[in-house]
Amino acid sequence: MRPSCIRSFARSDRSERWTSKSEVLDAGSLTPSKARGPQSFVALNRFVKCYAHSKVNGMVLRVGQKAPAFDVVSSDGRRLKLGDFLGNKNVVLYFYPRDFTSVCTKEACGFRDIHEDLAALDTEIIGVSADSKESHQKFAEKYKVSFDLVADENRELAKAYGATSFLHDRLGVTTRITYVIDKKGEIAGVFTGEFSANKHTDGVRDLVRRLAAAD
């Protein structure tokens, strides 16, 4: 059974047609057009916020858990295995809905800006979305993204890390969630929040500094 928010939205806004999936993916870029009234915009925004947090209980990994192993290839062809980082580096594994959307772009640029500082603290950044390798390459080139991006087109890695929800599954994208995996391969931090890039980047920076101080 669908949660009450989508049932309510379907009843209240049944007549509305939304121009693109990207409107749902980034609430920061949602703007009611001339054809839509403010009530429709409020209804959509309420719908998005409800589903942004409608994860299945127990899917999101928790601090102290062992991180699921992964063996993936970045958009630039680099093989990335969690096992290769163990004992040497922390890993920031962050999932985001889609290249080029507003919050996702702000988040990527935020991680880009602290990438050098985190690298000096033995920390690798890996961004993951369901976009194609070609999309990642264009995104990285346009915004000078200096870390690895992974095309998780089947969302297998996202499922392993609980980066899914009903709405995002329907749209074929991942949720926005960031994990910090320590050198022991354990989850050291989890940051959620669909609409705040700073919550992820600032939280990661502060946590990595604490992990470095504890080494």
N, C-alpha and C positions, 0 to 999 in steps of 0.2 A: 504494500500500500504506500502511495506517495505521501510524504510529509505534508502537514497542513498548509505550509507556506505555498507550495506549488498548487494545491487544490484551490486555495484562496485566490492566488494570482490568476489561475485559469478562469475562475468565475468572474473576477472583477475586470480583467483585461482581455477577454476572449476575442474581442474584435480587433485588437492591435496587431500590426505586423512590424517586426523589427528588421532593420535593413541588413544587419550582419551579425555574425557570431562575436565579432570583436567588441560589440557594444556590451555584451554580457561578460566578456573576459576581463575587461578593465573598467571598473566603476569610475576610476579617475577620468576616463575619457567619455563617459556617458553624458550626452547633451540632448535634451528634448528638441526635436526638429519642429518646424513650423506646423507640421501636420499632426503633432502630438501635443496634448495638453499637459500641464504640470502634474495632474493626477496620475496620468499614465507613467510618467517618468518616476514618480514616487513609488508606484506599484512595482515597476521593474527593479528599481534600486533595492526595495525591500526584499524582492524575490532573490536577487543576486546575493545579498548579504546573508539571507537565510541559508541558501545552498552552499555558500562559501564555507560555512562551518558545519555542514551536514555530513561529516565523515562517519563511517561505521565505527562504533566503539571498538577500541582495541587495535585498530589498524595502524595508527600512528605510533612509531617507536618511541620508547621512553628512555630517559637518561639512565645509564647503567646497563642497558641491554647491549648484547653483542650486535654489531652492525652486520646486516646481511652481506655476504660476499658478492662482489661484482667483477665482471670482466667485460669491459666495453671498449669501443673505439671512438675516439673523438672525431669531430668533423674534419680535423686536419690529418687524420690517419694515425694518431698516437694511441697505442694500446694502454688502457688504464685498468689496473687490477688492484683491488683493495689490499690483497696480500703483499703487493710490492711496496706499499706504504707503511706496513706494520713495523713498529720499532724505529721508524725513521721520521715520519711526518704525520701531522694531523691532516685531516681531510675535511674541507667544507664542501658538502654535497648539497647543492640547492636546486630545487625544482621550481619551475615557473611556467605559467600557461602558454605564452606565445611570444615569439620574436616580434619586435617593432611596436608592440603595444606600450602604452605610456608607463604604467607601473613597472612592467618587465624591463623596459629600457632604462628607467631610473635605477632599478635594482642592479642591472648589469653594470651600469656606469659607476654605481657606488662600490661594487666589488672590484671593478677595474682600478678605481682610485686608491683602494687599500691593498691591492694585490702585492705590490712590492713590499709593503710593511709586513704582510702576513707571510710572504715567502721568507723573509728574514727571520721569522719565528717558526720555521720548519712547518709551514702549512700550505697545502695545495688547495686550490679552488677548482671545483668542477660544476658547471651549470648544466642542467638537464631539462629538456622539454620534448614534446612530441613533434616538434618541427623537423623538417628534413635536413640532411647534411648541407644541402645547397643554401637553404634559408639561414642556417647557422653561419655559414661562411660569409654571406652578405651582411648579416647582422654584425658579426665580429669586425668585418672590414669597415663598415660605416661608423661604428662606435668605438673602434680601437680596443676591442675586448682582447685582453692579453692572456686570458686563461682558457682552459679547455671547455668546449661545449659538446655535449653528447646528444645525438639525435635518437631519442627513445620512442621511435615511431609506433611501436606496438605497446608502449607503456609498461613493459615488463619490469624495468627497474623502478618505475613509479609505483607499481603494485607492491613490489617487495618492500618499499619504504613507506607505504601508506599514503602516497601522494595522489589519492584519488577521492572522488566524491560522486554522488549521483549526477549532479549537474555537469561536472567536468567530464565524466564518462560520456554523457550524451553529446558533449561538444567535441570529444576526441582530444582533450588536453589534460594536463596535470594540474593539481592544485599548487598553490605557492607555499612551500614549506622548506625550511633549511635545517640541515643536520650538521653538527660538528662532531666528527669522529676522531677520537684521540689516538695516540700512537699504539695503544693496546688493542685497538679495534672496537672500542666501546663507544656508545653514544654519550657524548659529553654535554651536548646542548641541543635543544629543539626550538626553533623559532617559527611561529605561524603568523598569519595575518595577510589576507588577500590584498589589502589596499594600502599597506605601508611598507615601502621599500626600506626606509630607514630602520624600521624595527628589526629587519634581518641583518642589514650591513653593520649597524651600530652594535647589535647584540653579538654578532660574530667577532667583531674586532675586540670587544671587551673580554669575551670569553677566551679567545686565543691568547690574549695578553696574560690572563690569569693562569692558563695552562703553561705558558712559557715560564712564568715566575715560579711555578710549582715544580718544574723539572730539576 
